[in-house]
Amino acid sequence: MLDRKFRANGVYLRGTGVCECMGTNPYSRFKHLAASELKMQLAEMNQTIAEAREVLADKDGTIEEKEQIVRMVTREKEALARENRTLASDMERLRRALDDFQESLPPELPRLQSDGNTPANASNTPANASWQQPQQQQQQQQQQQQQQQQQQQQQQQQQQQQQQQQQQQQQQHRVPDEINTYSGE
């Protein structure tokens, strides 16, 4: 039913079956669906009111018919107000659930903002590189490569220093040949 109404209003992206303003945030989807449904109900109610005004303006209509129309319009208004309150409480519950869910996520994962699809902390962590621009990704990769090269050089230097120290220790413990030979003279 909603699908038909969305197409009638022309809010679907052509050929995709996805509304352009929904995005990937579940809160945004719900908000959009609720707003569209309310708009459709409001349009129906406005049409009913217009028909009721025509009947009320008709002098030939009986008072009972006019009272019946007024009661019908009043009931529709009350139903729409109840549904609006229900949707508002549902949206608030969804917003709280989304906030609770995001609080339970580890800090290195991206967060959704309650009104949009952009992660709030996307550029701060390497785990979220998919949100960064390609240039930033290339720079980050170059920096990582440089760091790896520096680490390798440091390891090589440490190994060389250890080898030199071992050679020095071996030379210190070696007894000169002159001392080892005993001359009986």
N, CA, C and O of each residue as an XYZ file, in Angstrom:
740
protein
N       0.829     -1.190      0.000
C       0.000      0.000      0.000
C       0.873      1.253      0.000
O       0.634      2.182     -0.772
N       1.883      1.275      0.866
C       2.779      2.430      0.891
C       3.525      2.560     -0.423
O       3.757      3.668     -0.909
N       3.903      1.418     -1.002
C       4.643      1.423     -2.258
C       3.853      2.160     -3.333
O       4.407      2.989     -4.055
N       2.569      1.861     -3.440
C       1.717      2.512     -4.434
C       1.620      4.012     -4.145
O       1.653      4.829     -5.065
N       1.503      4.363     -2.877
C       1.369      5.773     -2.520
C       2.644      6.545     -2.838
O       2.586      7.676     -3.320
N       3.816      5.921     -2.565
C       5.067      6.599     -2.873
C       5.197      6.837     -4.366
O       5.601      7.918     -4.795
N       4.859      5.839     -5.153
C       4.967      6.010     -6.604
C       4.014      7.093     -7.085
O       4.343      7.871     -7.981
N       2.827      7.135     -6.480
C       1.859      8.153     -6.881
C       2.388      9.546     -6.567
O       2.113     10.493     -7.303
N       3.137      9.679     -5.492
C       3.690     10.979     -5.125
C       4.990     11.287     -5.847
O       5.465     12.422     -5.803
N       5.575     10.291     -6.515
C       6.791     10.523     -7.288
C       8.034     10.700     -6.454
O       8.945     11.419     -6.866
N       8.108     10.067     -5.288
C       9.299     10.241     -4.468
C      10.300      9.112     -4.645
O      11.381      9.160     -4.058
N       9.976      8.099     -5.435
C      10.928      7.017     -5.671
C      11.973      7.448     -6.686
O      11.665      8.191     -7.618
N      13.206      6.986     -6.513
C      14.222      7.169     -7.542
C      13.869      6.228     -8.676
O      13.528      5.069     -8.442
N      13.948      6.704     -9.865
C      13.510      5.910    -10.997
C      14.253      4.596    -11.115
O      15.483      4.569    -11.145
N      13.510      3.516    -11.183
C      14.080      2.210    -11.446
C      14.752      1.547    -10.263
O      15.164      0.392    -10.372
N      14.880      2.233     -9.133
C      15.604      1.624     -8.012
C      14.672      1.099     -6.942
O      15.033      0.179     -6.208
N      13.481      1.663     -6.838
C      12.590      1.250     -5.768
C      13.001      1.799     -4.414
O      12.493      1.356     -3.384
N      13.923      2.769     -4.405
C      14.404      3.351     -3.151
C      14.116      4.841     -3.170
O      14.380      5.517     -4.165
N      13.592      5.336     -2.107
C      13.297      6.759     -2.019
C      14.593      7.535     -1.859
O      15.490      7.107     -1.132
N      14.695      8.664     -2.528
C      15.942      9.434     -2.531
C      16.297     10.012     -1.170
O      17.476     10.252     -0.909
N      15.339     10.242     -0.303
C      15.658     10.874      0.973
C      15.763      9.872      2.118
O      15.944     10.277      3.266
N      15.655      8.587      1.837
C      15.722      7.597      2.912
C      17.140      7.300      3.352
O      17.407      7.254      4.553
N      18.047      7.098      2.432
C      19.413      6.758      2.796
C      19.485      5.388      3.451
O      18.662      4.517      3.171
N      20.464      5.199      4.319
C      20.653      3.893      4.957
C      20.332      3.915      6.439
O      20.361      2.868      7.087
N      20.031      5.060      6.981
C      19.748      5.176      8.405
C      18.322      4.695      8.678
O      17.386      5.240      8.094
N      18.117      3.691      9.547
C      16.770      3.190      9.800
C      15.857      4.260     10.383
O      14.657      4.268     10.110
N      16.415      5.159     11.182
C      15.599      6.232     11.743
C      15.083      7.137     10.632
O      13.921      7.544     10.660
N      15.926      7.459      9.653
C      15.505      8.309      8.541
C      14.425      7.625      7.723
O      13.467      8.267      7.293
N      14.576      6.316      7.506
C      13.558      5.578      6.750
C      12.219      5.649      7.453
O      11.199      5.961      6.840
N      12.229      5.355      8.750
C      10.981      5.364      9.496
C      10.361      6.755      9.486
O       9.154      6.908      9.298
N      11.194      7.759      9.688
C      10.718      9.138      9.709
C      10.074      9.496      8.373
O       9.018     10.127      8.329
N      10.726      9.082      7.278
C      10.198      9.397      5.956
C       8.889      8.651      5.702
O       7.935      9.237      5.190
N       8.834      7.372      6.053
C       7.610      6.599      5.851
C       6.464      7.190      6.655
O       5.344      7.309      6.157
N       6.745      7.558      7.897
C       5.713      8.133      8.746
C       5.228      9.461      8.174
O       4.024      9.719      8.140
N       6.147     10.295      7.731
C       5.759     11.597      7.172
C       4.944     11.417      5.898
O       3.956     12.122      5.695
N       5.338     10.491      5.046
C       4.601     10.261      3.799
C       3.207      9.732      4.084
O       2.236     10.150      3.455
N       3.111      8.814      5.032
C       1.803      8.261      5.389
C       0.902      9.361      5.944
O      -0.281      9.424      5.608
N       1.455     10.226      6.791
C       0.660     11.329      7.339
C       0.216     12.295      6.244
O      -0.906     12.802      6.275
N       1.095     12.548      5.279
C       0.723     13.436      4.171
C      -0.436     12.852      3.372
O      -1.355     13.573      2.983
N      -0.389     11.542      3.130
C      -1.467     10.900      2.384
C      -2.775     10.971      3.170
O      -3.826     11.262      2.598
N      -2.719     10.708      4.472
C      -3.927     10.775      5.286
C      -4.460     12.198      5.359
O      -5.672     12.412      5.360
N      -3.564     13.161      5.418
C      -3.981     14.558      5.446
C      -4.667     14.936      4.138
O      -5.673     15.646      4.147
N      -4.128     14.467      3.015
C      -4.749     14.750      1.719
C      -6.142     14.128      1.648
O      -7.077     14.755      1.149
N      -6.283     12.889      2.149
C      -7.597     12.242      2.163
C      -8.567     13.010      3.055
O      -9.733     13.195      2.707
N      -8.073     13.453      4.201
C      -8.928     14.193      5.118
C      -9.350     15.537      4.519
O     -10.499     15.954      4.664
N      -8.417     16.208      3.846
C      -8.760     17.476      3.192
C      -9.816     17.265      2.115
O     -10.703     18.100      1.933
N      -9.718     16.146      1.403
C     -10.725     15.847      0.381
C     -12.085     15.608      1.046
O     -13.108     16.080      0.549
N     -12.100     14.880      2.163
C     -13.349     14.627      2.892
C     -13.944     15.938      3.398
O     -15.157     16.142      3.334
N     -13.096     16.813      3.894
C     -13.573     18.113      4.388
C     -14.159     18.932      3.241
O     -15.196     19.577      3.398
N     -13.492     18.901      2.089
C     -14.014     19.640      0.935
C     -15.384     19.099      0.528
O     -16.290     19.873      0.219
N     -15.536     17.774      0.529
C     -16.840     17.185      0.203
C     -17.877     17.565      1.257
O     -19.033     17.839      0.932
N     -17.455     17.579      2.515
C     -18.374     17.944      3.592
C     -18.823     19.392      3.454
O     -19.986     19.715      3.695
N     -17.908     20.250      3.071
C     -18.278     21.665      2.884
C     -19.292     21.820      1.756
O     -20.210     22.636      1.841
N     -19.117     21.031      0.704
C     -20.077     21.090     -0.403
C     -21.464     20.673      0.066
O     -22.463     21.302     -0.281
N     -21.516     19.592      0.868
C     -22.810     19.119      1.369
C     -23.400     20.149      2.324
O     -24.602     20.413      2.292
N     -22.549     20.734      3.179
C     -23.046     21.737      4.119
C     -23.543     22.982      3.388
O     -24.504     23.622      3.814
N     -22.888     23.312      2.299
C     -23.304     24.482      1.531
C     -24.602     24.217      0.769
O     -25.331     25.142      0.412
N     -24.870     22.944      0.531
C     -26.095     22.577     -0.177
C     -27.286     22.808      0.753
O     -27.371     22.202      1.821
N     -28.179     23.658      0.356
C     -29.323     24.011      1.200
C     -30.353     22.891      1.260
O     -31.194     22.855      2.158
N     -30.280     21.979      0.297
C     -31.265     20.906      0.264
C     -30.924     19.778      1.239
O     -31.780     18.952      1.555
N     -29.671     19.740      1.720
C     -29.273     18.670      2.632
C     -29.966     18.811      3.971
O     -30.240     19.923      4.422
N     -30.248     17.686      4.608
C     -30.923     17.722      5.903
C     -29.906     18.010      7.008
O     -28.698     17.860      6.820
N     -30.413     18.415      8.133
C     -29.554     18.716      9.272
C     -28.862     17.442      9.749
O     -27.701     17.483     10.155
N     -29.560     16.326      9.702
C     -28.969     15.058     10.131
C     -27.760     14.696      9.266
O     -26.744     14.231      9.781
N     -27.870     14.908      7.960
C     -26.742     14.624      7.060
C     -25.551     15.517      7.402
O     -24.402     15.078      7.438
N     -25.870     16.783      7.649
C     -24.801     17.726      7.980
C     -24.134     17.353      9.301
O     -22.909     17.413      9.410
N     -24.920     16.971     10.303
C     -24.356     16.567     11.587
C     -23.525     15.291     11.443
O     -22.476     15.146     12.071
N     -24.006     14.379     10.614
C     -23.278     13.132     10.383
C     -21.912     13.420      9.747
O     -20.911     12.806     10.114
N     -21.880     14.339      8.808
C     -20.615     14.701      8.153
C     -19.673     15.352      9.157
O     -18.479     15.052      9.163
N     -20.183     16.227      9.995
C     -19.348     16.886     11.002
C     -18.757     15.844     11.953
O     -17.576     15.913     12.292
N     -19.587     14.865     12.390
C     -19.091     13.801     13.270
C     -18.008     12.976     12.573
O     -16.996     12.626     13.180
N     -18.233     12.669     11.295
C     -17.262     11.875     10.543
C     -15.923     12.616     10.434
O     -14.860     12.026     10.630
N     -15.987     13.893     10.125
C     -14.760     14.689     10.006
C     -14.062     14.778     11.361
O     -12.837     14.684     11.433
N     -14.822     14.955     12.421
C     -14.241     15.023     13.763
C     -13.552     13.706     14.126
O     -12.452     13.707     14.679
N     -14.208     12.582     13.812
C     -13.593     11.272     14.088
C     -12.289     11.101     13.313
O     -11.300     10.603     13.849
N     -12.296     11.516     12.061
C     -11.078     11.391     11.251
C      -9.956     12.262     11.813
O      -8.797     11.848     11.844
N     -10.307     13.466     12.255
C      -9.297     14.344     12.861
C      -8.716     13.705     14.117
O      -7.500     13.710     14.309
N      -9.567     13.160     14.965
C      -9.105     12.527     16.197
C      -8.231     11.312     15.895
O      -7.207     11.104     16.545
N      -8.633     10.517     14.914
C      -7.840      9.335     14.545
C      -6.470      9.751     14.024
O      -5.455      9.135     14.351
N      -6.453     10.798     13.215
C      -5.186     11.285     12.677
C      -4.297     11.830     13.796
O      -3.086     11.613     13.783
N      -4.882     12.526     14.752
C      -4.104     13.051     15.881
C      -3.536     11.904     16.721
O      -2.382     11.960     17.145
N      -4.354     10.849     16.966
C      -3.859      9.682     17.718
C      -2.702      9.019     16.980
O      -1.683      8.681     17.581
N      -2.869      8.838     15.680
C      -1.809      8.198     14.899
C      -0.544      9.050     14.897
O       0.566      8.521     14.958
N      -0.711     10.358     14.828
C       0.439     11.262     14.865
C       1.186     11.111     16.192
O       2.416     11.061     16.205
N       0.453     11.038     17.311
C       1.090     10.850     18.616
C       1.795      9.495     18.689
O       2.891      9.388     19.238
N       1.158      8.462     18.129
C       1.765      7.125     18.123
C       3.054      7.129     17.320
O       4.066      6.578     17.753
N       3.014      7.751     16.152
C       4.214      7.819     15.315
C       5.318      8.614     16.002
O       6.491      8.248     15.921
N       4.953      9.693     16.674
C       5.960     10.490     17.380
C       6.616      9.665     18.489
O       7.832      9.720     18.670
N       5.810      8.901     19.230
C       6.401      8.076     20.297
C       7.244      6.947     19.700
O       8.287      6.597     20.254
N       6.799      6.370     18.569
C       7.600      5.335     17.897
C       8.930      5.901     17.415
O       9.970      5.256     17.551
N       8.894      7.097     16.858
C      10.133      7.716     16.379
C      11.078      7.982     17.546
O      12.284      7.764     17.426
N      10.551      8.443     18.663
C      11.391      8.696     19.839
C      11.983      7.390     20.363
O      13.152      7.347     20.748
N      11.178      6.325     20.378
C      11.664      5.015     20.829
C      12.765      4.511     19.898
O      13.768      3.969     20.362
N      12.586      4.684     18.594
C      13.618      4.280     17.634
C      14.891      5.099     17.813
O      15.996      4.560     17.737
N      14.737      6.399     18.050
C      15.901      7.260     18.258
C      16.688      6.797     19.488
O      17.916      6.726     19.459
N      15.955      6.480     20.583
C      16.622      5.998     21.794
C      17.297      4.650     21.551
O      18.406      4.415     22.029
N      16.629      3.764     20.807
C      17.211      2.450     20.512
C      18.478      2.596     19.678
O      19.462      1.894     19.911
N      18.455      3.514     18.701
C      19.638      3.752     17.876
C      20.778      4.300     18.731
O      21.925      3.878     18.580
N      20.471      5.233     19.623
C      21.502      5.784     20.512
C      22.076      4.700     21.428
O      23.289      4.625     21.621
N      21.201      3.864     21.988
C      21.671      2.777     22.860
C      22.548      1.802     22.091
O      23.576      1.348     22.595
N      22.139      1.483     20.872
C      22.914      0.559     20.048
C      24.292      1.139     19.744
O      25.298      0.433     19.819
N      24.334      2.422     19.401
C      25.611      3.046     19.072
C      26.518      3.131     20.290
O      27.738      3.038     20.158
N      25.943      3.304     21.469
C      26.755      3.337     22.687
C      27.373      1.974     22.968
O      28.448      1.886     23.561
N      26.692      0.909     22.543
C      27.210     -0.435     22.802
C      28.286     -0.848     21.803
O      28.971     -1.846     22.023
N      28.452     -0.100     20.705
C      29.462     -0.435     19.703
C      30.855     -0.059     20.195
O      31.000      0.887     20.969
N      31.882     -0.788     19.755
C      33.256     -0.395     20.089
C      33.569      0.980     19.500
O      32.989      1.349     18.479
N      34.467      1.745     20.115
C      34.725      3.118     19.669
C      35.333      3.213     18.279
O      35.231      4.264     17.647
N      35.969      2.141     17.774
C      36.608      2.255     16.461
C      35.614      2.105     15.305
O      35.978      2.357     14.156
N      34.377      1.703     15.578
C      33.379      1.568     14.517
C      32.694      2.907     14.265
O      32.573      3.719     15.182
N      32.242      3.147     13.024
C      31.599      4.426     12.709
C      30.244      4.555     13.393
O      29.573      3.557     13.660
N      29.858      5.766     13.667
C      28.570      6.057     14.282
C      27.682      6.762     13.267
O      28.162      7.549     12.451
N      26.385      6.476     13.320
C      25.422      7.186     12.492
C      24.891      8.362     13.293
O      24.616      8.249     14.488
N      24.754      9.478     12.621
C      24.134     10.605     13.289
C      22.633     10.385     13.235
O      22.132      9.782     12.286
N      21.906     10.864     14.238
C      20.482     10.560     14.315
C      19.684     11.189     13.184
O      18.552     10.772     12.936
N      20.233     12.175     12.494
C      19.483     12.800     11.412
C      20.089     12.544     10.045
O      19.611     13.108      9.060
N      21.110     11.726      9.943
C      21.727     11.531      8.639
C      22.417     10.203      8.523
O      22.288      9.335      9.387
N      23.165     10.051      7.427
C      23.803      8.779      7.135
C      25.300      8.826      7.314
O      25.958      7.792      7.197
N      25.863      9.985      7.595
C      27.305     10.137      7.677
C      27.806      9.690      9.036
O      27.249     10.107     10.051
N      28.830      8.862      9.096
C      29.369      8.493     10.397
C      30.027      9.683     11.071
O      30.708     10.477     10.422
N      29.825      9.804     12.359
C      30.348     10.961     13.084
C      31.857     10.892     13.271
O      32.511     11.934     13.269
N      32.436      9.699     13.433
C      33.864      9.593     13.719
C      34.611      8.870     12.608
O      35.602      8.190     12.876
N      34.162      9.001     11.384
C      34.711      8.203     10.285
C      36.160      8.526      9.973
O      36.920      7.614      9.650
N      36.572      9.769     10.052
C      37.925     10.117      9.617
C      38.953      9.960     10.728
O      40.139     10.195     10.497
N      38.537      9.575     11.912
C      39.459      9.532     13.041
C      40.222      8.230     13.175
O      41.288      8.214     13.791
N      39.717      7.141     12.624
C      40.340      5.847     12.870
C      40.695      5.151     11.577
O      40.002      5.317     10.573
N      41.779      4.361     11.586
C      42.157      3.630     10.380
C      41.134      2.570      9.993
O      41.059      2.192      8.824
N      40.347      2.085     10.942
C      39.350      1.072     10.623
C      38.262      1.623      9.719
O      37.549      0.863      9.063
N      38.133      2.939      9.683
C      37.084      3.562      8.892
C      37.622      4.166      7.613
O      37.097      5.175      7.142
N      38.649      3.579      7.042
C      39.282      4.140      5.852
C      38.329      4.192      4.670
O      38.525      4.995      3.758
N      37.307      3.358      4.668
C      36.382      3.364      3.539
C      35.600      4.667      3.455
O      35.059      4.990      2.397
N      35.529      5.422      4.549
C      34.808      6.692      4.532
C      35.715      7.836      4.082
O      35.229      8.933      3.806
N      37.021      7.598      4.003
C      37.949      8.665      3.676
C      38.043      8.846      2.167
O      37.685      7.960      1.391
N      38.524      9.995      1.779
C      38.729     10.290      0.369
C      39.892      9.466     -0.161
O      40.781      9.102      0.610
N      39.913      9.158     -1.470
C      41.009      8.363     -2.038
C      42.384      8.978     -1.800
O      43.339      8.246     -1.539
N      42.512     10.296     -1.882
C      43.804     10.948     -1.639
C      44.277     10.687     -0.218
O      45.448     10.385      0.009
N      43.375     10.804      0.721
C      43.728     10.564      2.113
C      44.152      9.112      2.308
O      45.073      8.826      3.073
N      43.484      8.206      1.621
C      43.842      6.793      1.729
C      45.241      6.555      1.181
O      46.025      5.821      1.782
N      45.560      7.172      0.042
C      46.891      7.010     -0.543
C      47.959      7.564      0.396
O      48.991      6.927      0.612
N      47.713      8.741      0.950
C      48.665      9.339      1.880
C      48.856      8.440      3.100
O      49.974      8.258      3.582
N      47.770      7.890      3.581
C      47.856      7.018      4.744
C      48.656      5.758      4.408
O      49.462      5.307      5.220
N      48.443      5.192      3.230
C      49.200      4.009      2.817
C      50.686      4.332      2.690
O      51.531      3.539      3.107
N      51.010      5.497      2.114
C      52.408      5.900      1.989
C      53.048      6.056      3.365
O      54.179      5.620      3.583
N      52.331      6.670      4.278
C      52.856      6.840      5.630
C      53.090      5.488      6.299
O      54.097      5.295      6.980
N      52.170      4.565      6.106
C      52.334      3.236      6.687
C      53.549      2.532      6.092
O      54.305      1.880      6.813
N      53.741      2.662      4.781
C      54.900      2.046      4.134
C      56.200      2.651      4.666
O      57.159      1.928      4.935
N      56.231      3.975      4.815
C      57.416      4.639      5.354
C      57.697      4.162      6.777
O      58.849      3.916      7.136
N      56.664      4.034      7.573
C      56.847      3.561      8.940
C      57.397      2.136      8.951
O      58.268      1.809      9.757
N      56.890      1.297      8.063
C      57.392     -0.080      7.990
C      58.857     -0.107      7.578
O      59.647     -0.876      8.127
N      59.221      0.734      6.608
C      60.620      0.798      6.175
C      61.516      1.268      7.320
O      62.594      0.713      7.534
N      61.076      2.279      8.047
C      61.851      2.774      9.180
C      62.016      1.690     10.243
O      63.091      1.541     10.823
N      60.962      0.946     10.491
C      61.048     -0.133     11.471
C      62.035     -1.204     11.016
O      62.809     -1.720     11.823
N      62.011     -1.537      9.735
C      62.948     -2.530      9.207
C      64.387     -2.039      9.339
O      65.272     -2.805      9.718
N      64.622     -0.763      9.025
C      65.964     -0.194      9.159
C      66.420     -0.230     10.614
O      67.570     -0.566     10.897
N      65.541      0.108     11.520
C      65.886      0.081     12.939
C      66.230     -1.339     13.386
O      67.174     -1.545     14.149
N      65.464     -2.309     12.909
C      65.750     -3.701     13.261
C      67.111     -4.132     12.722
O      67.870     -4.811     13.414
N      67.420     -3.737     11.488
C      68.721     -4.077     10.902
C      69.853     -3.436     11.705
O      70.866     -4.083     11.973
N      69.686     -2.175     12.087
C      70.703     -1.490     12.882
C      70.896     -2.186     14.230
O      72.023     -2.348     14.697
N      69.805     -2.590     14.842
C      69.901     -3.283     16.122
C      70.638     -4.611     15.967
O      71.456     -4.974     16.812
N      70.347     -5.328     14.891
C      71.035     -6.599     14.648
C      72.530     -6.375     14.439
O      73.352     -7.134     14.952
N      72.884     -5.329     13.680
C      74.297     -5.017     13.454
C      74.983     -4.667     14.771
O      76.100     -5.115     15.029
N      74.325     -3.877     15.593
C      74.894     -3.506     16.885
C      75.096     -4.745     17.763
O      76.114     -4.867     18.444
N      74.138     -5.647     17.743
C      74.273     -6.874     18.529
C      75.450     -7.713     18.035
O      76.205     -8.264     18.836
N      75.600     -7.806     16.720
C      76.722     -8.565     16.157
C      78.056     -7.934     16.552
O      78.996     -8.644     16.908
N      78.143     -6.603     16.491
C      79.370     -5.910     16.885
C      79.673     -6.155     18.360
O      80.824     -6.393     18.727
N      78.661     -6.098     19.191
C      78.862     -6.337     20.616
C      79.349     -7.764     20.868
O      80.227     -7.986     21.701
N      78.779     -8.722     20.151
C      79.214    -10.109     20.309
C      80.674    -10.274     19.883
O      81.442    -10.972     20.545
N      81.053     -9.633     18.781
C      82.438     -9.707     18.311
C      83.377     -9.079     19.336
O      84.448     -9.621     19.609
N      82.985     -7.942     19.902
C      83.817     -7.282     20.909
C      83.965     -8.169     22.140
O      85.053     -8.272     22.706
N      82.892     -8.800     22.549
C      82.952     -9.676     23.714
C      83.861    -10.874     23.440
O      84.625    -11.291     24.310
N      83.776    -11.419     22.235
C      84.634    -12.549     21.884
C      86.102    -12.126     21.882
O      86.959    -12.894     22.321
N      86.408    -10.934     21.402
C      87.784    -10.447     21.368
C      88.304    -10.196     22.783
O      89.479    -10.438     23.060
N      87.457     -9.722     23.663
C      87.880     -9.462     25.033
C      88.192    -10.766     25.769
O      89.109    -10.799     26.589
N      87.467    -11.811     25.502
C      87.665    -13.081     26.187
C      88.780    -13.918     25.561
O      89.198    -14.914     26.152
N      89.251    -13.553     24.425
C      90.308    -14.302     23.754
C      91.651    -13.963     24.407
O      91.951    -12.802     24.687
N      92.425    -14.979     24.633
C      93.747    -14.786     25.237
C      94.741    -14.634     24.094
O      94.723    -15.419     23.146
N      95.613    -13.623     24.178
C      96.575    -13.450     23.092
C      97.476    -14.675     22.954
O      97.729    -15.381     23.930
N      97.954    -14.919     21.742
C      98.793    -16.080     21.438
C     100.117    -16.031     22.195
O     100.655    -17.077     22.559
N     100.642    -14.852     22.435
C     101.927    -14.726     23.111
C     101.843    -15.238     24.532
O     102.807    -15.796     25.057
N     100.686    -15.049     25.157
C     100.543    -15.477     26.538
C     100.363    -16.994     26.590
O     100.775    -17.622     27.565
N      99.781    -17.573     25.605
C      99.515    -19.004     25.596
C     100.790    -19.841     25.401
O     100.878    -20.968     25.888
N     101.728    -19.305     24.718
C     102.951    -20.078     24.461
C     103.884    -19.981     25.653
O     104.108    -18.897     26.193
N     104.404    -21.071     26.042
C     105.325    -21.103     27.171
C     106.727    -21.323     26.645
O     107.019    -22.284     25.933
N     107.528    -20.444     27.005
C     108.914    -20.623     26.579
C     109.707    -21.079     27.792
O     109.699    -20.425     28.835
N     110.345    -22.126     27.656
C     111.106    -22.686     28.758
C     112.445    -22.018     28.946
O     113.222    -22.460     29.792
N     112.728    -21.064     28.266
C     114.039    -20.456     28.369
C     114.158    -19.609     29.549
O     115.213    -19.018     29.781
